[in-house]
Amino acid sequence: MTEASGPSTEQIVEKVWLSIAERRLRTGVQLKEAQLATIFNVSRARIRRALTVLERDGLVRIIPNRGAFISKPSVDEARDVFFVRRTVERCVIERLCKTVSKADLKRLRDHVALERTANAKNITTDIIKLSGGFHLLLAETVGSDFLYTTMRDLISRSSLITAVYRNTDRINCGPDEHADIVEAIAGKDAEKATHLMAHHLEHVEAELDLSEIPDLSHDLRAALA
Ligand SMILES: [Zn+2]
């Protein structure tokens, strides 16, 4: 098989990411190299590259001699991810309020329009992809590779956290709040835009059940008490 055939490494990564976000792949599930190669009809080398990217993004844990498994983020990690997101996204918004161009605003508004269409048609895959994509587009628009890479990492960890800890089936990271943020950026109102973003991230985090549930799996007696 030539490396040119079948889906690209990126496409495989996205497919796995979406399956996790849509809760079709659960934490702890093993991603077997040979099986994935058959499913995607690509070489095992390409699957290995995809698994490496997924590991870097925190979605997969590779255990030597055992294989690759969907990660299970802890409650502490979930809180940390949102803590860092609040900080990074505020920085992104502040920068954008100074630098945003007409073309940037068009891209952002077009993106929100796509989100509205996906919501109206209730296409879960698109809703998940586009809502994370909005935050990523903000970072991309700033034009800093570092901020973009950091956000990419945070968004992919967030989708895993949301898949594991979401206590509602509704996805609240929606177009209305995104649209308000874009219009505040358009008005170059950094105070309003950062406030709206902080509020928005609070909403997203509020839909997660991050109450501390003690893991008793290591203590059979306690688990069965
Ligand atoms: Zn959002």
Residues whose N, C-alpha, C, O or C-beta is under 5 A from the ligand:
A	BS01	ZN	S131 C173 G174
